[in-house]
């Protein structure tokens, strides 16, 4: 059957993660070939309304393509049974522990199923059910929402943000906000968490406030074009200072020179001084104050 979008109840959309790459390919396929696979719905108490069980990516894509209707398959089941059947029909390997936790929480809160009943229906232990429920309870909802949207990798959220939230819930939220949508890998998030654990109170604050800057300072991500330019300029200036020091040592150790050689050295130095003066005028007179406590040996200070 064909349903209009206003007939769809999308209450379970939050149980699934969004995978931008998959949705982009689906959008292209629907644009080229149309909808080949119907979404799955169950009836609600309202005659013309249906709850979507499976097919949320297709619904979003068809809306983007400005379709008027969506093809749907009706299951004559209760919502709870339909959710569990859909879960077992999909590949379990694609599920994350967070998605499992979201579904379990829905079963507990909406359908009032006990942990023992959930363990039986999922063919798992009660301990497994408890751990998944604890996961979604411990991870701040703001971070879970960023995982749903694909802005933070689920593995990184579970492995690093959960213990961070246990230690400092507010800083876990701030760090998530700082890296959301930046495409960081689990390894890069691990580097942030490891540095945070090993830092002082001040160091932790700097990491949370500027996580991308910290990763660049550690070589974990490539610098921006401006930062790369600055690094090149500083390298050139350092070379200039090194050459000046070397020339000074040679002058101090030089044997007596004839007047002609001395004059040639003076003329050469005048040309060097003109170039250095020109360079000095191009450098801003004042820069931002980095403040006290920023030490080169302290990664967090960077």
Legacy VTK file of the C-alpha trace (Angstrom):
# vtk DataFile Version 3.0
C-alpha trace
ASCII
DATASET POLYDATA
POINTS 302 float
0.000 0.000 0.000
1.009 3.616 -0.509
0.987 5.969 2.463
1.356 9.727 2.695
4.068 11.027 4.991
1.568 12.581 7.407
0.160 9.092 8.026
3.478 7.850 9.414
4.330 7.726 13.113
8.154 7.940 13.329
8.468 7.367 17.085
11.174 4.696 16.738
13.487 6.711 14.498
15.770 7.379 17.491
16.501 3.647 17.863
18.730 3.659 14.779
21.995 5.374 13.982
22.309 7.472 10.867
25.106 6.453 8.516
25.680 9.369 6.127
27.543 7.314 3.513
24.806 4.666 3.365
22.076 7.307 3.181
23.855 9.132 0.381
24.029 5.936 -1.703
20.385 5.149 -0.940
19.348 8.635 -2.035
21.138 8.170 -5.370
19.539 4.744 -5.864
16.029 6.020 -5.133
16.528 8.967 -7.460
17.598 6.653 -10.274
15.350 3.616 -9.784
12.573 4.668 -7.443
11.511 2.808 -4.291
12.003 -0.921 -4.787
11.686 -2.070 -1.161
8.626 -1.073 0.926
8.968 0.182 4.471
7.408 -1.900 7.273
4.546 -0.484 9.362
2.052 -1.620 11.995
-1.372 -0.175 12.684
-1.989 2.354 15.445
-5.166 3.079 17.360
-5.976 5.685 14.715
-7.379 4.141 11.489
-5.281 6.204 9.088
-2.041 6.260 11.087
0.747 3.688 10.990
3.901 3.283 13.072
7.077 2.755 11.062
9.048 -0.288 12.189
11.665 -0.426 9.430
12.586 1.942 6.610
13.516 5.227 8.278
16.376 5.871 5.848
14.003 5.385 2.925
11.472 7.776 4.464
14.127 10.486 4.886
15.456 9.970 1.364
12.015 10.009 -0.272
11.188 13.233 1.550
14.405 14.775 0.235
13.361 13.731 -3.255
9.957 15.398 -2.677
7.895 12.254 -3.193
4.241 12.440 -2.142
3.883 8.862 -0.887
5.936 5.914 0.316
5.288 2.235 -0.444
4.670 0.284 2.763
4.120 -3.304 3.934
1.731 -3.812 6.864
2.559 -6.362 9.585
-0.378 -7.605 11.616
1.592 -7.604 14.873
1.844 -5.582 18.053
4.514 -2.869 18.098
6.718 -4.770 20.552
6.555 -8.017 18.573
7.173 -6.162 15.319
10.255 -4.410 16.741
11.704 -7.689 17.967
10.945 -9.496 14.688
12.556 -6.684 12.704
15.606 -6.814 14.947
16.086 -10.529 14.313
15.497 -10.178 10.557
18.251 -7.591 10.221
21.925 -8.522 10.332
23.077 -8.501 13.963
26.615 -7.698 12.865
25.479 -4.202 11.840
24.097 -3.422 15.286
26.078 -1.464 17.821
25.779 -1.972 21.567
24.176 1.468 21.758
21.446 0.520 19.297
20.794 -2.633 21.288
20.595 -0.515 24.436
18.155 1.915 22.821
15.825 -0.925 21.817
16.045 -2.555 25.246
15.300 0.752 26.975
12.253 1.212 24.753
11.033 -2.271 25.677
11.420 -1.524 29.387
9.971 1.989 29.400
7.220 1.695 26.783
6.167 -1.944 27.045
7.197 -2.600 30.677
9.027 -5.825 29.903
11.189 -7.253 32.679
14.916 -7.921 32.332
14.216 -11.659 32.488
11.656 -11.401 29.671
14.032 -9.336 27.545
16.850 -11.821 28.133
14.554 -14.624 26.950
13.368 -12.748 23.859
16.882 -11.623 22.882
18.322 -15.062 23.686
20.855 -13.435 25.998
21.667 -13.386 29.693
20.117 -10.991 32.167
23.637 -9.612 32.726
23.918 -8.774 28.998
20.618 -6.897 29.115
21.709 -5.006 32.249
25.014 -3.948 30.698
23.330 -2.573 27.565
20.800 -0.643 29.641
23.588 0.737 31.845
25.434 1.900 28.737
22.601 4.169 27.561
22.015 5.350 31.118
25.637 6.379 31.709
26.253 8.079 28.367
24.784 11.622 28.318
21.817 11.948 25.989
23.485 14.803 24.100
26.346 12.480 23.147
23.931 9.687 22.203
22.146 12.110 19.877
25.431 12.946 18.161
26.048 9.210 17.702
22.567 8.808 16.191
23.348 11.560 13.682
26.679 9.976 12.747
28.691 12.891 14.179
30.627 10.671 16.617
31.646 7.055 16.003
29.633 4.667 18.168
32.695 2.629 19.157
34.485 5.760 20.360
31.430 6.872 22.332
31.110 3.534 24.091
34.800 2.943 24.796
35.994 6.439 25.692
33.059 8.759 26.342
31.341 6.403 28.798
34.309 6.309 31.246
34.879 10.024 30.665
31.234 10.720 31.544
31.578 8.657 34.717
34.553 10.796 35.754
33.295 14.200 34.591
29.918 14.358 32.876
30.134 18.048 32.009
33.538 17.763 30.353
32.383 14.717 28.381
29.568 16.833 26.916
31.927 19.690 26.074
34.456 17.398 24.427
31.719 15.759 22.370
30.528 19.180 21.236
34.085 20.088 20.223
34.657 17.038 18.013
31.124 16.369 16.705
30.985 16.225 12.930
34.755 16.583 12.541
35.237 13.026 11.246
37.563 11.882 14.022
38.495 8.216 14.159
38.308 6.021 17.257
42.109 6.217 17.497
42.003 10.010 17.597
39.289 9.996 20.272
41.393 7.487 22.209
44.346 9.911 22.036
42.154 12.672 23.481
40.863 10.453 26.285
44.339 9.134 27.158
45.744 12.672 27.293
42.791 13.848 29.377
43.332 11.056 31.911
47.018 11.875 32.231
46.652 15.656 32.522
46.291 18.097 35.372
43.073 19.999 36.014
44.337 22.854 33.833
45.508 20.466 31.134
42.145 18.710 31.009
40.412 22.048 30.596
42.644 22.938 27.633
42.029 19.579 25.946
38.262 19.898 26.344
38.276 23.527 25.176
40.479 22.911 22.086
40.484 19.187 21.208
41.398 19.693 17.551
44.270 22.000 18.453
45.605 19.362 20.849
45.410 16.647 18.175
47.270 18.861 15.709
49.980 19.545 18.282
50.442 15.791 18.660
50.474 15.118 14.912
47.193 13.201 15.089
45.527 15.354 12.418
46.946 17.475 9.644
47.275 21.194 10.366
45.030 23.701 8.641
46.531 25.689 5.700
47.096 28.701 7.998
48.790 26.567 10.644
50.981 24.862 8.033
52.026 28.288 6.699
52.884 29.472 10.214
54.987 26.384 10.853
56.943 26.975 7.617
57.555 30.625 8.494
58.759 29.784 11.999
61.089 27.170 10.553
62.600 29.759 8.164
63.078 32.260 11.007
64.729 29.600 13.132
67.141 28.837 10.290
67.895 32.570 10.012
68.721 32.762 13.737
70.912 29.654 13.513
72.899 31.071 10.582
73.396 34.383 12.445
74.761 32.577 15.497
77.099 30.524 13.328
78.407 33.678 11.565
78.985 35.325 14.952
81.119 32.405 16.129
83.197 32.510 12.956
83.823 36.235 13.341
84.974 35.690 16.910
87.373 32.945 15.842
88.545 34.626 12.622
92.281 35.390 12.183
93.368 38.975 11.341
91.887 40.033 7.983
93.157 42.514 5.401
91.138 45.762 5.062
89.657 44.648 1.716
88.107 41.530 3.278
86.775 43.519 6.211
85.068 45.983 3.874
83.485 43.169 1.852
82.096 41.642 5.061
80.646 45.014 6.119
78.947 45.505 2.737
77.483 42.011 2.875
76.207 42.592 6.414
74.543 45.854 5.315
72.594 43.920 2.681
71.617 41.302 5.274
70.481 44.002 7.702
68.309 45.634 5.028
66.532 42.306 4.418
66.140 41.611 8.147
64.726 45.104 8.733
62.247 44.627 5.899
61.196 41.295 7.412
60.870 42.842 10.876
58.478 45.513 9.576
56.164 42.825 8.162
55.780 41.048 11.516
52.882 42.345 13.670
54.090 44.300 16.666
51.758 42.567 19.123
50.201 39.142 19.246
47.629 37.363 21.432
48.740 36.614 24.953
48.893 32.842 25.390
48.901 33.298 29.139
51.057 31.728 31.814
51.586 28.023 32.218
51.931 27.115 28.541
54.971 24.889 28.481
56.399 23.188 25.440
56.829 19.946 27.319
53.165 19.838 28.416
51.030 18.364 25.581
47.857 19.623 27.206
49.192 23.153 27.194
49.414 23.065 23.432
LINES 1 303
302 0 1 2 3 4 5 6 7 8 9 10 11 12 13 14 15 16 17 18 19 20 21 22 23 24 25 26 27 28 29 30 31 32 33 34 35 36 37 38 39 40 41 42 43 44 45 46 47 48 49 50 51 52 53 54 55 56 57 58 59 60 61 62 63 64 65 66 67 68 69 70 71 72 73 74 75 76 77 78 79 80 81 82 83 84 85 86 87 88 89 90 91 92 93 94 95 96 97 98 99 100 101 102 103 104 105 106 107 108 109 110 111 112 113 114 115 116 117 118 119 120 121 122 123 124 125 126 127 128 129 130 131 132 133 134 135 136 137 138 139 140 141 142 143 144 145 146 147 148 149 150 151 152 153 154 155 156 157 158 159 160 161 162 163 164 165 166 167 168 169 170 171 172 173 174 175 176 177 178 179 180 181 182 183 184 185 186 187 188 189 190 191 192 193 194 195 196 197 198 199 200 201 202 203 204 205 206 207 208 209 210 211 212 213 214 215 216 217 218 219 220 221 222 223 224 225 226 227 228 229 230 231 232 233 234 235 236 237 238 239 240 241 242 243 244 245 246 247 248 249 250 251 252 253 254 255 256 257 258 259 260 261 262 263 264 265 266 267 268 269 270 271 272 273 274 275 276 277 278 279 280 281 282 283 284 285 286 287 288 289 290 291 292 293 294 295 296 297 298 299 300 301
